Amino acid sequence: MSTSDEELTWREIEVGAIFTVPGTTADYQTGDWRSQAPSYNFDRCIKCGICQLYCPEGCVGQDEDGYFIADLYWCKGCGICARECPTGVITMVEETE
């Protein structure tokens, strides 16, 4: 694979190649793709971090009170955090505009 700035055809790109050029997903607000968003009932939260562990986007972080919450800028609404939460703190709700 070439290391210069030349444009490659799809046949020349190596399997597993990572591109760090304009147009990568880091430039897109992927949260705009979702149709559902996580909703939290922190009264039941035990701050275990399971939601953070299972989030495939890595968009769950802790707030100043130690609760785990998804950054909706990146959250795609997959619902894995809600399925894995042992205390049912997270429910998925339909997004509204």
Beta strands, then each sheet from edge to edge (+ up, - down):
strand 1: 36-40
strand 2: 60-62
strand 3: 68-70
strand 4: 90-94
sheet 1: 1+ 4-
sheet 2: 2+ 3-
end
